[in-house]
Amino acid sequence: MLFGAGLALAQNPLITNQYSADPSARVFNGEVYVYPSHDILATPGHGRVGWFCMQDYHVFSSPNLTDWTDHGVIISQTTVPWADSTAYSMWAPDCIERNGKYYLYFPATSKSTPTTRGGFRVGVAIADKPYGPFVPQPEPINGVRGIDPNVFIDKDGQAYLYWAQGNIYVAKLKDNMTELASESKLIGNLPSKGLKEGPYLFERKGVYYLTFPHVANKTERLEYVMSNNPMGPFKDGGVMMDESSSGCWTNHQSIIEFKNQWLLFYHNDDLSPNFDKARSIRADSLFFNEDGTIRKVIPTLRGVGITRADKEIQVDRYSDISKDGASVDFIDTAQRMKGWKTILSQNHAWVRYNAVDFSVATLKRVGINAESDKGSMVEIRLDRTDGPLVTKVKIAKSTDWQLAKSTMMKGCSGKHDIYVILSGPNAAAIDWVRFY
């Protein structure tokens, strides 16, 4: 599944035309905006080869969690007056709105001068719209050294800044959102051992949840603590996402409520499984127990959002898959940003893709972008492996990708899961499915 630079149609990972990490998600004007860091691959003289390398920030927006628009670069290391323009250390940002202004908080390595030392500082850039243009302030926030800023505005209007520097700290912000209004405070009652970073605080039903990545063993898992005050004291909540099964060393989270559903945004190394410094952002639904604790989130490929039936449905981002004869692989391992394909290699092997909206148009035909070196037949059914048969699509013998079409045998309306099922012994590789 290959996406253009301006508009991405995505499940997990959300963005596939570039690497992205550390997603800070916000709801502005009825849409979701995500402010991630932007991983690039370092080269000699441009960052530290084999390490994290980030020179700018993009912002992405979506009205529906499925269609994502890239608004382009909003600031870079060369446009921040106080930042070292050669450091490639534009790490995890955050953004918040106040009184019609949008405040982007970001860490960067500051310039060294005869009277000031460098190191990570936190700056602010201000805009009139959530996608910019953002104007970086001439100096970083005085009194803050560290990374991973997060901002929270409480119901009484008081703003708080959280950040990491070995431990996690918090301070109140002045109304101008660019200066501290209190001394910084170390957040206590966090794990004493292992790296802690990436604070993100949100409130639900009077409970303040401080979430953070923590290296309890070898890689980061997502944990949280709870309080009745945004500055604590906090009590342990537990683990809300285990360490990545792929072995990605880092994770970084944000949590929002959108259209009555809580969502966890995080990252993994989907597009770069052999180099976990080139990451990709994801989202999955998050749920609470009756006592207010967070149910552990299990990462999925399907992610969130409803997919229009008349768009390309990337069935490799499946909701479920048959135990035997079905797998997913890159379309081109040399160009992983071309995305993935579903391989059905055994009769009756299947893949399920949930939440497809058939009410968007009158649909009469089905197209499958596929290849099969011996030729094959694929069925599409609704809601179950033995559910209503929508169509059978014959895939001609070919070693190249081809669009195979068929007339729908059954009209569809409403929202359904679709099953794509191999019918016969000959294997097929499927890129996407679309209804016309």
N, C-alpha and C positions, 0 to 999 in steps of 0.2 A: 504494500500500500504506500504509494508515493504521493506526497502532498506538495502543493505550491508554496511559494514564500509568503503569500498574503493570506490565504485561507487554508486552514487545515481541517480535515474531517477525520476525527480521531476518537479512539477509545483509549486503552492503555498501551503504550505511553500516549499522553495527550498531544505531544508535539514531536514530529518526526522529521522536520526539515532542518533541525539543528539540535545540538545537545543542550540540555537545560537541567537545572537542579534547584534545590532549596526553594520550593514554590511557596510564596506568600499569596494566599487567595483572599480576596475581598469582594463584597457585593456593593457595587456602586450603580445607582440609577437603574436597578432591576436587572443588571447583568453581572456576571462573574468576571472579575479581572484577576489575572495571576501575574505576579512579579517574581520571576525566577532569577537565579544567577545563570550565567551563560558560559558553559564549558566550551573551550576550544582546545585544540591539540597544540601544545608548545613545540616550538622549533628553536634551534640554536639562536640565541640573541633575542628571542621573543618568549619570555617566561622560562620556567625551569622544566626541562624535558623530563617526563615521567612523573610530573606532579600536577596539582590543580592549576589551571591557567584560565583566567577570566579577565576580559578587558572592557566589557560594557554590559548594559542591561537592556533587554527587550521587555515589552508588556504584551500580554495576550488577553483577549476578551471573548466571551461567549454568552449568548442569550439563553442557551439550552444545554450546555455541558457537552455538546456534540460537535458543533461548528465553532472552531477557534480562529480568530483573526489575529494575525501578528501585526502590531502597530509599529514595529521597527525599533531601532535603537533609541532609547530615551535619555541616557547619559552614558559617557564612556570615561575611561581613565585620563583621556586627553582634554576633557572639558571640565574637570574638577580642579579649581585653582590650587587647593592645598595638597592634592594627591600626587604621589610619585607616578608619573605617566609611563614608567617603564616596569612597574611592579607586577602587572597582570594579577591583581589581588582584589578585584571587585567581587567580594563574597556575598553571602546571603543577605538580601534586602527585605524591606517591608514598606507598605504604603498605607496611609490612612487619610480620611477626609475630615476637615473641620472648617465650618463656616464658609463652605464653597471653595476651599482651597485643598489641594492634594499634596501631602507631604511624603516624600520618598526618603526613607532612612536607609543608609548603606554604609558598609565598612570598606575601607581602603587603606593601603599603606601610605602614610603621610611622608612628605618630603623631609629630609634631614637638613637642618641649618646649623650655623655655629652656636645658636642659643637653644635650639629645640631638637630633641631626638625624634627619629621616625617611629615606625611601628604602626599597628592598626589603630585607627581612629574611626569615629562614626560621624558621617556628614548628613546633611539634609538638602534635598532639592525640592523646589516648590513649583506647582503648576495650577492652572485654572481648570484643567480637565484631567481625568484619570489616566489618559494616554499621553499627556504632555501638551506642549513642550515643557520640560522640567528645567528649572534654573538652579544649578547648584549654588549654595551659599558660600561666601568667600572663605569661611573658616569652619572646621569641624566643631562638634558640640564640646564645649569646655567641660572637663571633668569626667569624660568618658574615654576609656581605652579598652578596645576589645573588638569583638566581631558579633555577627548575627543579631542586629538590633530588631526588636519587636515593640510595637506601640499599641497601647490599649487605652481607650477613653471610657471611663465609667459613667454610670447613669447620672451622677452629679456633675459631670463635665470635667472632672479631674483626669488629666492624661498621665500615663505612666510609660516609662521607657525601660525595657529589659534588654540585657545584653550578656555575652559570655566572655570570660577571660580566665580560663581554667575552672572557675566556678561560675555561677549565674548571679547577676546583680540586678537591682531595680532602683529607680529613682523617680520622683515626680517631675513632670515637665511644666514649665510655665505656659500660659495661654498662647504665647507666640510660637510654641511647639519647637523652638530651636535652642532653648536653654533649660538647664536643670533648675527645678524649684526646691530641691532638697538634696541632702547628701545621699550618696549611693548606699545601698544596703545589700549585704550578702544574703542571698536566699538560703535559709537553713533547712535541715531535715531532708536533704537530697543524699543520694548514695555517696559515701565517703571515698570510694575507690572507683577508678575508671573515668575516662573523659566524659564530661557533660558540656553540651553546647546547644545552640539552636533554640533558645526559649521562645515559646509562643503561648500567650495567655488568652483565654476566652471565658465568657461568663454564661451560665445557663441556670435559670431558676434560683438566682441568688448565690450560686456556688461558682467560685473562681477556680478554673483548671489551668495549672501551669504545666505545659507539655514540653518535653525536651528529648533529644537523642542521648543515649548513654551507652558507653562501651562497658558492658558488664563482663564480657568475655573477650572476644577478638574483634567483633564488628558491632556497629550501633544497632540498638533496638530503641523503640519509642516508648517512653514512660511518662507518667504524669503524677502530680500531687494536687491536693484540693484544699481550699480554704474558704472562709467567709469574708476575706479581705484581700484585695489585689496585691498587697505587700506581705501577706502571710500573717501569722505562721501557717505553714502548710502541713498536711498529713499525707502519708503515702497513699497513692491510688493504685499503682501497679503498672503492668506492661500493657500497652494498647496495640503494639505491633511487634512481633518477634523479629529477630535478625533475618536479613534477606536470605532466601534459600540459594540465591546465586552467589553469595559471598561478597556482595557489594559492601565495602567497608563503611560507608557513610549512609545516613538517612537524614531527612530534615522535613518538618511537617508544618502544616497550618490546618485550622479547622474552622469551617463556616457552616451556617445554616442557610440553605437556598431552597425556596419553594417547599418549605416544611420538611426538608430532609437535611440532616447533618452529614457533612462530607469531610473526609480526611484527604488532604493533598500531601504527597510525599514523593520520593524519587527512588529510582533503581538504575541498573546498568543495562537496560533492555537492548539498546542500540550498540553497545560496546561491551559485550560480555567478557572480553579478555583484558579490558582496561577500565577499572572502576573509577577513574578520574574524569570520565566522559559519561555523564549521567543523563537520565531522561525523567521528566516529571509524570506523575500518575495521580489518579483520584479513585477513591472507593467510598461507598456508603459507610457511615459510622452510626452506631446505636448505643443507647444507654440502658442500664439495668434499672429496676424500680428504685434502688437505693441511690441512684445518681452516678454510680460507677460506670466506666466505659467498657463495653464489650470489646474483646480483642478483635481487631480488624484483620481479616484474612485477605492478602493481596489477590487481585484477579486481573486477567487480561481484558475482560469485557469492560470493566470500569463502570461508569455511570452515564446517564443520558439515554434518551430515546432516539433511535435511528429511523429516519424516513425510508420507506421502502423504495422510493424512486431515487435514492442516492446509492453510491457504491457501498455495499455492506461488507466490511472486512471480517469475514467469518473466521479468519485465523485468530482474531481477538474473541475467542469463543467464551460462552458461559459454561459449557460442559462438552465433554468429548468421550467417544466410546473407548472402552478399556483396551481394545485391540484394534489394530489396523488404521489408526488415525494419529497424525503427528503434525507438528508445525516446524518449519525451518525458514531461514532467510531465503528470499528470492535470489539474492546474489550476495554471497559471503564477502566478496570484495567491495561491495557497495551496500552496506547494511541499511542505509537510509531509504533504500527502495522498499524496505519492509519485508513482510513475511508471506508465506503461502501455507495452505492446509493441504496435507498429503493424505489421501484416502487410498489405502493399499489392499484392503480386504473386503470381500463382499459383505454388505450391510454395515460397514464402518460408517460412523456419522460424526457430525459436529453440530452443536446447538448454539444458536445466537439469539439472545432474548431481547424483548422490547423493541420490536419493529412495528412502525406505525404505517398501516395500510390506508388510513383515512385521508391521506394528503392528496390523492388524485385517483382517477379512474385508471386502473392498471390492467393490462391485457396480456403482456408478454413478460418473459423472464430472460435475462442474459447472465451468463457465467463466463468470466474470464478465466480460462483454464488451459491445461496442456495434458496430453495423454499419449504416450509413445505407441500404444496399441489401440487406442480408441476405447471409449467407455461410456457408461450411462449413469446419470446422477438424478436422483429424485429430490424434490423439495416438498416437505410436509409441514403442517402446522401443529405446534404445541406438544406433539408426542412423536416417537419414532413410528408409531402406527396411526398417527393422526391423519386428518384429511389431506389427500394428495393434491398438491397445487399444480405440479407439472413434472414431466420427465424431460430431461435435457440430454441430447446425444452430443457427445464430445468427439469430434473427428480425430483420427489418428494424426498426430503432429508432435514435433519436439519443440515447437515454438508456442508462445502464448496466442490464443485465439479467442474471439468472442463467440460463444455458442448460444443460440437463442431458441426459445420454444414458446408456444402459445400456452397461456394459463388454462388449465382444465377447470379450475374452480376460482371464482371471484373471491376477493378478500376484503374485509373491512375491519376497522378497529385495530387494536394492538395485539400482536401475537409473537410467540417464539417461532423461529423457523429451524427446521432440521434439514441439513444437507446430507444426503445418504448415498453411498456408492451402491449401485445396483449392478452386480456382475463381478467377475473376477479381475478385470483389468483396472489398474490403478489410475488415479487422476490427481493432478495438482491443481488447486483452486486458489486464485488470487482474490476475487471478489464476486459477489452476487448482486444483481440489480433488477428491479421490477420497472416495467415501462407502461 
